[in-house]
Amino acid sequence: MDPAPPEPPAEGVAAPPPPPGAHRGPPDQSLSAGGDSSGSPAAMSRDAEVDMKEVELSELDPEKQPMNAASGVAVAMAVGGGAEKNGLVKIKVADDEAAEAAAKFTGLSKEELLKVAGSPGWVRTRWALLVLFWLGWLGMLAGAVVIIVQAPRCRPLPQQKWWHTGALYRIGDIQAFQPGDKGRLAGLEGQLDYLNSLKVKGIVLGPLHINLKDDVTGTDLKQIDPTLGSKEDFDHLLEAAKKKSIQVVLDLTPNYRGQDSWFLSTQVDMVAAKMKDALEFWLRAGVNGFQVRDVENLTDASSLLAEWQNITQSFSEDRLLMAGTDSSDLQEILKLLNSTKDLLLASSYLSGPSLAKENTRLRVTQYLNATGYRWCSWSVSQAGLLTSFVPDSLLRLYQLLLFTLPGTPVFSYGDEIGLKAAIPPGQPEQAPVMLWNESSFPSASSPGSGSADLNMTVKGQDNVPGSLLSVFRKLSGERVKERSLLHGDFLELPSGPGLFSYVRRWDQNKRFLVVLNFGDLSASASLGPADLPSSAGLPAKAELLLSTQPGRQEGDSLELQHLHLEPHEGVLLHFPYVA
């Protein structure tokens, strides 16, 4: 039985190609054998038009079939009448490429952008944003101007020299300060670190020059005494001190080993000439200032001090001339001070009669009022130790007083540990040996020797809370860093008997309140806002920075209306500036 003739392929769908390797007969034989009308010229023409768009899906590997093959078959089915047969699928590639090109957004052209930007809506939006920006900027500017105008004006800082910024430390006898083989200028370099720990700004050395007792001709103010060192040693000391920011002041009191520090009154012209040459010589050598003592015995002291000040200041305004006097009379002191405005004068004013108790308050306030609050120095004498004038119970109190008064505090070596002067029986007072440690004590057989109390030495007091040395370092450290203590206003407060209270303040900086009880009995101070002008009123409480007596802790908040002080107690408190 003959097989049924093959069905003609659906319209638009070509017959499947023969498998690879199969014999392909001539086209006319295939068509005639099948008897299919699709071999007509019209059908062949239609097939030729879409020939380049046909994809032979049957020749592709299954793994390479496109994901959208099903959709292509569906198209073929739709075109071919829905017959499911393998064969060529007609895909309209040109139409798909046009659709893909239409889907891509290439943005607006320049002409289109200009057209959109010039539309009324965008113009109004831009103007609104511009106006908002400038309004905001002007508002911030106006706010800044208001803040600047309403903010309190800063007070201009006063011009200060180096001796305004800290304490001076006198070393009158180098051999006593550095006993033994180190008692020379070279050995003094080894103690610069210690002096730096005291926060002192300058050391007053000597006198160091050659002085034949009461012999003006044999006295050479430009030569170092060979027992103390050489000029080279002095130069090395100057350089080492400079690296530690410690200034060196040289004592040029001419006849320091004689009866009269200034020789005879008939020799004043020779002394003046020697002084002038020495000042110029040591200024060129690099010293930072000079000290002369016992100027109350100097003939025509005011005139000579003014001349020496001119020499010093003409070399550099940062050079100091310091004078000393044993006088405690205020009028004599004022006469010396009036000789030159920049003279720093150390006197025995505070060690005058009735030193302690409420008289100290009166003497301080009288001095400040008489001098018009000009810059001054504070010490108990021109060269002596605190212990020679102040009882042991008041040593800490006087350290607190000298460091917090307006002016330059001046101390002698050993004041920081309560060193006592050596007074051999029947002999004048001698410079005491500085007690560095237990080995510094003199032998028991030496005159003026005492028991080896380690609490009296630098080693025994170092890092001991409440010791004289610790109090000295604490006060000196506050003095050099706080503007209110450096150059602030001094305002005395009403105080009870035996009390001395005052405030130090500067502009918008932290304020300091000092309350000192010089009495032998406990006392209460009632301090409050009414005690000062409204611009400098006291708060209800203040924070404790230091007390000279044990029992209080730094940071304690103390009520000023009920401030109780023990006998010989002094307190240093601070409180913030309030606009």
C-alpha angles and dihedrals in degrees: 000000000000116000118249114266114258118264116251113253119260117268113276093015118100123219114264114266118248117264117268113284094021118131115259114206126203114291094244092055092052092050096045092047092053095042089218120159090212088088088072118120093250093053092047090052093053091048091051092054093058097032093102091051097051120103118205097223093171092065094053120095113251090243090056096050110122118249090241095054090116092058090049091052089049090054090049091049091051092051096043097048097266097293112154104222134136115249144094119338118210112224121186097224094172092057092049093050090051091051091049092049090050090051093058114089112214096179130240122311122240091260092050092049092051090049092052094043091054094054116116094244095056093043091055091047093052093049092049092052091047092051092048091051094052093043090054092047092049090048092054091047091051091049092052091050091050091050092050093047095047096042114099113260116249113244112240113252117245120242108262133192124208093264089058092063103062150347129305120227119207121212103181096166115037093186091056092045091050106027124197125014091344094062093111137084091267091056092050090068089069091063097052091096089056091049089049090055088057089058091229116160099208144013123217108214131198140286088263103168129106110275124176105201110266091343111121093181093053093047114098114188092188098056126079115230104254091224088064100042141271138290088260090055089051092050091051090050091051091052094047092048091049090057088055092048090244116140121217121223116190122214109225099178095148108211098033093147095048138078096261118035091216100040117230123341089239089061096056095110093054090046092050091052092049091049093051093052092046094050093053092044096052093041089059088047089061107255116154098219149331139250127205122184137204091028090160085076093051115107110240090000096174094055095045094046090052091050093049091047090054091052091049096045094044089060092049135336087225092068120101131219111196125184131192133204135177090215120115094185110115095211093053090047092051091050090056093045092052091059089080131001098224098048115126108213126196113196144162091249096121092046094057125117117318093015100176137057122023093343090075090061092050094048093049095049093044091051093050093047093047094050094045090240091292116163110282142163128248125216137127093239142357094258113350132104125261091240090061090065108018126062117240092250091062101043095099090043091056093047088055091047097050094046095050103042117097106265141045117313113221123198136176122231110277095030088107092063101031095256113187126219120251111240112182113204111274093001134099120264115283131205106269123233112255109248105226096157141332092295091061094069114106118242118274091248095056119099116264094013120151138191116297098253107175090200087071094058132086090241093051094050099038112119092354110135112237096015119133090249093051092048091049093051093046094051094043091051092052091045095057097047108036117081093206090059095038099055107341127138119273116227119179118213128212107265138184125246112307093009128114116191130174143156127228114202139165125190111289096345130112114288126228127211120199122194119181126187109200092171129103091233132063115264140189125225120203106202125170147145092289091065094071137036115276090255090060103029123158121243123234091253136023132193120249116239100171141355125193090216129062120249100064125089128216109256096033113143110230127195108234094205090061104030110156120195129192121227112292091004125144126187132196114204133174137201133180128262113258119198 
